[in-house]
Amino acid sequence: MSVHVQNSRMTTAKLRQMKAEGEKIAMLTSYDFTLANLVDEAGVDVILVGDSASNVVCGNQYTLPITVEEMIFLTKGVVRAAKHALVVCDMPFGSYQVSEEEAVRNAIKILKESGCDAVKLEGGEEILPAIRHMVQAGVPVMGHLGLTPQSVNQFGGYGLRAKEEAEAAKLLHDAKLLDEAGCFSIVLEKIPAALAKKVTESVSCPVIGIGAGNACDGQVLVLHDMLGLTEGFKPKFLRHFANLANEVKGAVGTYVAAVKDSSFPNAEESY
Ligand code: KIV
């Protein structure tokens, strides 16, 4: 039996190699086939189907409501688009906190049903047993420390994390534990750049930052934010690489006007 393997696909081993060679890792979110196709073609290394889909796609205030089934549905489209990038699916709130057994079962369900390459989950020492079980079961796991949006109700907001010494020390400790447990990568969200640098230098796996400064092994942003589609959201760490909200509104406004004044469709656009 011959099995066709696309060797241009990103792998967790290649990501580790990129860290070792000092090549930065570019990661973005995507939630659907069409945009994931463009993101993949443009050369992104890792596509995250983030539970930020809860906000961006579903319009919820928090990431908490999105379900395993909804994440699988979105991830399937992204997987069909990704020819090069490694596809990571976020494990939603409630799918890995109850017990290690349930966490492994949900991780395997996500991997099998969506076809993604890996899962991401938020937290440190408190979810270590779940991470160990997943890794033992053969599930590639990406960690996520710092501002972990699923804990927004505990944090009381989306402010900078680990600015005090005790929380910074716990974060560094947690990162080392995740690394030792076999996480293939760790996301650090909204923490001081100096702490992110220390973590990046202290762990063997690649560290991907969002609002964590320039010393990380790579960067991640929410696609809709960096494209300037999410109006009114402009934290300090976010750079708008385009201003698509204006483009979309301009194009739609022009379309509406053309329909109203009967200039669309014209003779060439008709059969
Ligand atoms: O859900 C998400 O989009 C994320 C990124 C912000 C890292 O977790």
Boltz pocket constraint, residues with backbone or C-beta under 6 A from the ligand:
constraints:
  - pocket:
      binder: B
      contacts: [[A, 29], [A, 48], [A, 49], [A, 50], [A, 51], [A, 52], [A, 53], [A, 90], [A, 187], [A, 189], [A, 210], [A, 220], [A, 221], [A, 222]]
      max_distance: 6.0
